[in-house]
């Protein structure tokens, strides 16, 4: 069985609003998956079902073979870590170090292992020098890395990032790219919600697009970003690279900048009729 498996899942909030309908997704260990869609498509509800922040009203969710209906959020959160879109919903300590060590300490790990996990998480997240700083003395973009470090320190098999690029500049996106790459090398399973088509195109091997509470398309980014029917249904745009290539008449399903530059250089060298 897949590490994370949603089987015909639906979720209805109190009051009757149906946020997710008939969603089936299997995510294997070590996969790097992006979930795209407009606000209201069902993305955040879907990932909250994956770590038992929500329990499905229809269907079943399995994590590491466990049906989440029969486990608490605390139990599932040791397997699936969730980084909220707004870090202020997650931070409640007066220093970065105490924030990052909270999870391991709640797991009743030894002091030595807590130190090792905290140091490792701060190093990966680029926060070693700020470890004694109050999180709220730092900008929102940096506070996002604090919450990421907190989940890294939990050493969960799955890490969910909800809109990590929001509010980040180019350097911040590069930092995120390094974090994701490092965690994948360690065998972690990454699930990321994003509105940043360029970031997704450059960094993910699988893309799931949602619209109207359902999965519209699930596949390789090279296929997804050139499926115009699916993109139209989800009201999403191609990455800028793909749009430029289309305007130039280069229809090779290109989505990454390096590949596009090579194709454009080759295109420019073509003999003109």
NUDRENSE-364482 format. One record per residue (C-alpha): residue number from 1; residue in one letter; y, x, z. Coordinates in Angstrom, 2 decimals. Layout:
# residues N
NUM | a | Y | X | Z
...
# end
This chain:
# residues 273
1 | x | 0.00 | 0.00 | 0.00
2 | x | 3.58 | 1.12 | -0.70
3 | x | 5.57 | 2.54 | 2.21
4 | x | 8.01 | -0.40 | 1.97
5 | x | 6.80 | -3.60 | 0.36
6 | x | 8.63 | -6.92 | -0.01
7 | x | 6.37 | -9.76 | -1.13
8 | x | 8.12 | -12.89 | -2.52
9 | x | 10.76 | -12.55 | 0.16
10 | x | 13.51 | -15.06 | 0.81
11 | x | 16.14 | -15.22 | 3.52
12 | x | 18.34 | -18.11 | 4.58
13 | x | 21.16 | -17.64 | 7.11
14 | x | 21.83 | -20.29 | 9.76
15 | x | 23.81 | -23.03 | 8.10
16 | x | 21.70 | -23.04 | 4.97
17 | x | 23.14 | -20.17 | 2.91
18 | x | 20.31 | -18.58 | 0.94
19 | x | 21.05 | -14.86 | 0.45
20 | x | 17.76 | -13.64 | -1.05
21 | x | 15.23 | -15.54 | -3.11
22 | x | 11.75 | -14.57 | -4.39
23 | x | 12.32 | -10.80 | -4.14
24 | x | 9.32 | -8.51 | -4.59
25 | x | 9.84 | -4.74 | -4.39
26 | x | 7.44 | -1.87 | -3.69
27 | x | 8.88 | 1.51 | -2.72
28 | x | 6.57 | 4.50 | -2.45
29 | x | 6.87 | 7.43 | -0.07
30 | x | 9.35 | 10.02 | -1.32
31 | x | 11.10 | 7.73 | -3.82
32 | x | 14.85 | 7.89 | -4.39
33 | x | 16.04 | 4.34 | -5.10
34 | x | 19.49 | 2.87 | -5.71
35 | x | 20.17 | -0.86 | -5.40
36 | x | 23.10 | -2.19 | -7.43
37 | x | 24.84 | -5.53 | -7.73
38 | x | 28.08 | -7.36 | -7.12
39 | x | 29.06 | -8.63 | -3.68
40 | x | 26.85 | -11.58 | -2.82
41 | x | 23.96 | -10.42 | -5.01
42 | x | 21.70 | -10.01 | -1.96
43 | x | 21.60 | -6.21 | -1.69
44 | x | 22.53 | -5.77 | 1.97
45 | x | 20.36 | -8.68 | 3.11
46 | x | 17.44 | -7.15 | 1.23
47 | x | 17.73 | -3.74 | 2.89
48 | x | 18.27 | -5.29 | 6.33
49 | x | 14.93 | -7.03 | 5.82
50 | x | 13.39 | -3.58 | 5.28
51 | x | 14.14 | -2.37 | 8.81
52 | x | 13.80 | -5.69 | 10.65
53 | x | 17.49 | -6.21 | 11.28
54 | x | 16.60 | -9.51 | 9.61
55 | x | 13.25 | -11.28 | 9.43
56 | x | 12.39 | -13.10 | 6.18
57 | x | 12.40 | -16.90 | 6.19
58 | x | 9.97 | -16.76 | 3.25
59 | x | 7.40 | -14.16 | 2.23
60 | x | 6.58 | -10.95 | 4.06
61 | x | 7.90 | -7.44 | 4.47
62 | x | 5.53 | -4.56 | 5.14
63 | x | 6.65 | -1.16 | 6.39
64 | x | 4.00 | 1.56 | 6.57
65 | x | 1.41 | -1.24 | 6.42
66 | x | 3.00 | -3.19 | 9.29
67 | x | 4.14 | -6.77 | 8.75
68 | x | 7.65 | -6.71 | 10.23
69 | x | 7.20 | -10.26 | 11.56
70 | x | 4.95 | -8.85 | 14.27
71 | x | 7.21 | -6.00 | 15.40
72 | x | 10.62 | -5.63 | 17.01
73 | x | 13.66 | -4.15 | 15.31
74 | x | 13.42 | -1.17 | 17.67
75 | x | 9.84 | -0.48 | 16.60
76 | x | 10.55 | -0.67 | 12.86
77 | x | 13.76 | 1.37 | 13.25
78 | x | 11.60 | 4.38 | 14.13
79 | x | 10.24 | 4.22 | 10.59
80 | x | 13.26 | 2.92 | 8.66
81 | x | 16.72 | 4.18 | 9.58
82 | x | 19.78 | 2.22 | 8.47
83 | x | 23.28 | 3.66 | 7.96
84 | x | 25.81 | 0.83 | 7.99
85 | x | 28.52 | 0.50 | 5.35
86 | x | 31.19 | 0.57 | 8.07
87 | x | 30.57 | 3.49 | 10.46
88 | x | 32.65 | 1.80 | 13.14
89 | x | 29.84 | -0.75 | 13.50
90 | x | 27.54 | 2.08 | 14.53
91 | x | 29.59 | 4.65 | 16.50
92 | x | 30.10 | 4.12 | 20.23
93 | x | 30.16 | 7.58 | 21.85
94 | x | 33.14 | 9.82 | 22.60
95 | x | 31.83 | 12.91 | 20.84
96 | x | 29.91 | 13.54 | 17.62
97 | x | 27.20 | 15.43 | 19.46
98 | x | 26.56 | 12.66 | 21.98
99 | x | 26.49 | 10.12 | 19.13
100 | x | 23.89 | 12.06 | 17.16
101 | x | 21.70 | 12.78 | 20.17
102 | x | 21.61 | 9.15 | 21.34
103 | x | 18.66 | 8.11 | 19.16
104 | x | 16.40 | 11.07 | 19.99
105 | x | 17.27 | 10.67 | 23.67
106 | x | 16.29 | 6.99 | 23.59
107 | x | 12.97 | 8.12 | 22.09
108 | x | 12.47 | 10.16 | 25.30
109 | x | 11.99 | 13.42 | 23.44
110 | x | 12.11 | 16.76 | 25.23
111 | x | 15.48 | 18.45 | 25.63
112 | x | 14.34 | 21.21 | 23.30
113 | x | 13.42 | 18.80 | 20.52
114 | x | 16.64 | 16.84 | 21.01
115 | x | 18.65 | 20.08 | 20.58
116 | x | 16.67 | 21.01 | 17.47
117 | x | 17.11 | 17.58 | 15.88
118 | x | 20.83 | 17.39 | 16.66
119 | x | 21.52 | 20.89 | 15.34
120 | x | 19.54 | 20.18 | 12.20
121 | x | 21.28 | 16.83 | 11.55
122 | x | 24.73 | 18.30 | 12.11
123 | x | 23.95 | 21.20 | 9.78
124 | x | 22.69 | 18.95 | 6.96
125 | x | 25.70 | 16.66 | 7.36
126 | x | 28.25 | 19.49 | 7.53
127 | x | 29.46 | 18.61 | 11.03
128 | x | 28.54 | 21.67 | 13.11
129 | x | 32.13 | 22.76 | 13.74
130 | x | 33.25 | 19.23 | 14.71
131 | x | 30.35 | 18.54 | 17.09
132 | x | 32.57 | 18.18 | 20.20
133 | x | 35.23 | 16.13 | 18.41
134 | x | 35.83 | 12.45 | 19.19
135 | x | 34.62 | 10.55 | 16.11
136 | x | 37.77 | 8.40 | 16.08
137 | x | 39.96 | 11.47 | 15.71
138 | x | 38.43 | 11.90 | 12.26
139 | x | 38.99 | 9.86 | 9.07
140 | x | 36.66 | 7.07 | 8.00
141 | x | 35.12 | 9.22 | 5.26
142 | x | 34.00 | 11.79 | 7.85
143 | x | 32.83 | 9.13 | 10.31
144 | x | 30.35 | 8.04 | 7.63
145 | x | 28.70 | 11.46 | 7.85
146 | x | 28.44 | 11.08 | 11.63
147 | x | 26.36 | 7.92 | 11.23
148 | x | 24.23 | 9.62 | 8.57
149 | x | 23.61 | 12.53 | 10.97
150 | x | 22.61 | 10.06 | 13.69
151 | x | 19.90 | 8.61 | 11.48
152 | x | 18.75 | 12.03 | 10.25
153 | x | 18.22 | 13.01 | 13.91
154 | x | 15.87 | 10.03 | 14.31
155 | x | 13.58 | 11.63 | 11.70
156 | x | 12.60 | 8.30 | 10.16
157 | x | 10.35 | 8.16 | 7.09
158 | x | 12.87 | 5.95 | 5.26
159 | x | 16.66 | 6.27 | 5.28
160 | x | 18.86 | 3.46 | 3.98
161 | x | 22.48 | 4.25 | 3.05
162 | x | 24.75 | 1.24 | 2.59
163 | x | 27.67 | 2.11 | 0.26
164 | x | 27.93 | 5.76 | 1.37
165 | x | 30.36 | 6.72 | -1.43
166 | x | 32.97 | 4.10 | -0.47
167 | x | 36.13 | 5.94 | 0.55
168 | x | 34.76 | 9.36 | -0.44
169 | x | 36.49 | 11.83 | -2.72
170 | x | 34.74 | 14.21 | -5.13
171 | x | 33.94 | 16.67 | -2.32
172 | x | 32.52 | 13.88 | -0.17
173 | x | 30.30 | 12.70 | -3.00
174 | x | 29.08 | 16.27 | -3.46
175 | x | 28.27 | 16.42 | 0.23
176 | x | 26.31 | 13.17 | -0.04
177 | x | 24.45 | 14.53 | -3.05
178 | x | 23.39 | 17.60 | -1.05
179 | x | 22.27 | 15.47 | 1.89
180 | x | 20.15 | 13.19 | -0.30
181 | x | 18.64 | 16.18 | -2.12
182 | x | 17.76 | 17.92 | 1.17
183 | x | 16.13 | 14.82 | 2.63
184 | x | 14.11 | 14.20 | -0.54
185 | x | 12.84 | 17.79 | -0.39
186 | x | 11.59 | 16.97 | 3.11
187 | x | 9.62 | 14.02 | 1.77
188 | x | 11.96 | 11.28 | 3.01
189 | x | 12.24 | 7.98 | 1.16
190 | x | 15.85 | 7.19 | 0.25
191 | x | 17.24 | 3.71 | -0.44
192 | x | 20.94 | 3.54 | -1.28
193 | x | 23.24 | 0.59 | -1.97
194 | x | 26.15 | 1.57 | -4.19
195 | x | 28.87 | 0.30 | -6.51
196 | x | 29.41 | 3.81 | -7.90
197 | x | 27.67 | 3.85 | -11.28
198 | x | 28.43 | 7.54 | -11.89
199 | x | 26.99 | 8.61 | -8.55
200 | x | 23.85 | 6.55 | -9.13
201 | x | 23.39 | 7.83 | -12.68
202 | x | 23.57 | 11.45 | -11.51
203 | x | 21.47 | 11.22 | -8.36
204 | x | 18.75 | 8.56 | -8.49
205 | x | 15.38 | 8.32 | -10.23
206 | x | 14.99 | 4.54 | -9.87
207 | x | 17.54 | 1.75 | -10.04
208 | x | 17.12 | -1.85 | -8.89
209 | x | 19.77 | -4.31 | -10.05
210 | x | 20.27 | -7.59 | -8.19
211 | x | 22.18 | -10.71 | -9.16
212 | x | 22.20 | -14.26 | -7.87
213 | x | 19.91 | -13.34 | -4.95
214 | x | 17.14 | -11.94 | -7.17
215 | x | 16.05 | -8.70 | -8.81
216 | x | 17.27 | -8.62 | -12.43
217 | x | 15.81 | -5.27 | -13.50
218 | x | 13.95 | -2.40 | -11.84
219 | x | 13.38 | 0.88 | -13.62
220 | x | 14.58 | 4.33 | -14.61
221 | x | 18.38 | 4.66 | -14.71
222 | x | 18.24 | 5.72 | -18.38
223 | x | 16.71 | 2.33 | -19.18
224 | x | 18.65 | 0.20 | -16.69
225 | x | 22.10 | 1.45 | -17.72
226 | x | 21.37 | 0.72 | -21.38
227 | x | 19.98 | -2.76 | -20.81
228 | x | 23.09 | -4.72 | -21.73
229 | x | 21.56 | -8.12 | -21.03
230 | x | 20.69 | -7.14 | -17.44
231 | x | 24.07 | -5.47 | -16.87
232 | x | 25.89 | -8.55 | -18.16
233 | x | 23.90 | -10.85 | -15.90
234 | x | 24.73 | -8.65 | -12.91
235 | x | 28.35 | -8.20 | -14.10
236 | x | 28.03 | -4.41 | -13.98
237 | x | 29.47 | -1.75 | -16.25
238 | x | 27.71 | 1.24 | -17.74
239 | x | 28.67 | 4.64 | -16.29
240 | x | 31.74 | 6.11 | -18.02
241 | x | 29.54 | 8.74 | -19.68
242 | x | 27.40 | 6.08 | -21.35
243 | x | 30.41 | 4.10 | -22.52
244 | x | 32.00 | 7.17 | -24.10
245 | x | 28.76 | 8.01 | -25.89
246 | x | 28.53 | 4.47 | -27.25
247 | x | 32.08 | 4.67 | -28.60
248 | x | 31.16 | 7.91 | -30.34
249 | x | 28.06 | 6.37 | -31.84
250 | x | 25.68 | 8.41 | -29.67
251 | x | 23.02 | 5.92 | -28.55
252 | x | 20.53 | 8.23 | -26.86
253 | x | 20.49 | 6.36 | -23.52
254 | x | 22.59 | 9.13 | -21.98
255 | x | 23.86 | 8.62 | -18.43
256 | x | 24.51 | 12.11 | -17.04
257 | x | 27.57 | 14.25 | -17.71
258 | x | 25.75 | 17.47 | -18.63
259 | x | 23.54 | 15.69 | -21.16
260 | x | 26.52 | 13.87 | -22.62
261 | x | 28.54 | 17.08 | -23.05
262 | x | 25.67 | 18.67 | -25.01
263 | x | 25.30 | 15.56 | -27.18
264 | x | 29.06 | 15.32 | -27.83
265 | x | 29.25 | 19.00 | -28.80
266 | x | 26.36 | 18.48 | -31.19
267 | x | 27.99 | 15.30 | -32.51
268 | x | 31.26 | 17.14 | -33.12
269 | x | 29.38 | 19.73 | -35.22
270 | x | 27.83 | 17.10 | -37.49
271 | x | 29.08 | 17.31 | -41.10
272 | x | 31.58 | 14.56 | -41.81
273 | x | 30.87 | 12.26 | -44.74
# end
